[in-house]
Amino acid sequence: MSITARHLTHIYSKGLPGETVALDDVSFEIEDGECIGVIGHTGSGKSTLLQHMNGLLKPHSGEIIVSDMNIGDGSVKKVDISKNVGLVFQYPEYQLFEETVAKDVAFGPRNLGVPEEEISAVVRESIELLGLDYDAVADKSPFELSGGQKRRVAIAGVLAMKPKVLILDEPTAGLDPASKRDMLEVIKRLRQDKSLIVVFVSHNMKDISELSDRIIVMNGGKLVISGTPEEVFARASELKSMGLSVPTVTEILFEASEKLGVEFKPIFDEREAAKYIAEHLKERRR
């Protein structure tokens, strides 16, 4: 299982006065089990890219291959895409509609034709994978739950369809600190499934640095940087020139390195960063 994009280009309002190139010759490859963070300022092409991964948008040129399916090919059935790629939009809790949590989570697999006798087990497994107590929430209305619980139910509904790719658009946006921590733990658990590809967009660079195996940086519709968190955040000056931030600890270390005149090293842990600075201060005193 992999995702391959080759020279992907998408243009909004093509041929009209407001024509906008949203994706410009984007190419990348994502392997089985990887967790990929996508960053970029508003309008950089992040959401457009995500919507190409599950076929909501078709490229004007180039191609995107998911699990040997050319997603942009009109011959690929939507149901086959849905079986392989799950997309969770920002604030997915607003899409809950069934009278109980269990019915809401069952909606997707039922529509995909999962045998009725298997659905209960699939629903329980998905709800519990998201860290919720099945017996406590299954028969409740989704609208009785907290905001964080609603979001987990919405994601459970996507996971119940057993996708090979899970795409999350700003999964922690708008959550209180406790719910945000719970959501990050969910993503960490999902990462342990080495047969599942996770792609997520976030403006929180700390989350990006902690969760991502690799990071894709979008700017002006182009993929401008790709690499591990260490490789990407080592280019702090470039990121800042694009209007992007870096994790707070890395930012402090970047500024300290400039003042001390030492090599900047991207570190995401507070203790490691403090140790790194202390060692260089000690050397300067010698």
Secondary structure, 3 states (H helix, E strand, C coil): CEEEEEEEEEEECCCCCCCEEEEEEEEEEEECCCEEEEECCCCCCHHHHHHHHCCCCCCCEEEEEECCEECCCCCCCHHHHHHHEEEECCCHHHHCCCCCHHHHHHHHHHHCCCCHHHHHHHHHHHHHHCCCCHHHHCCCCHHHCCHHHHHHHHHHHHHCCCCCEEEEECCCCCCCHHHHHHHHHHHHHHHCCCCCEEEEECCCHHHHHHHCCEEEEEECCEEEEEECHHHHHCCHHHHHHCCCCCCHHHHHHHHHHHHHCCCCCCCCCHHHHHHHHHHHHHHHHC
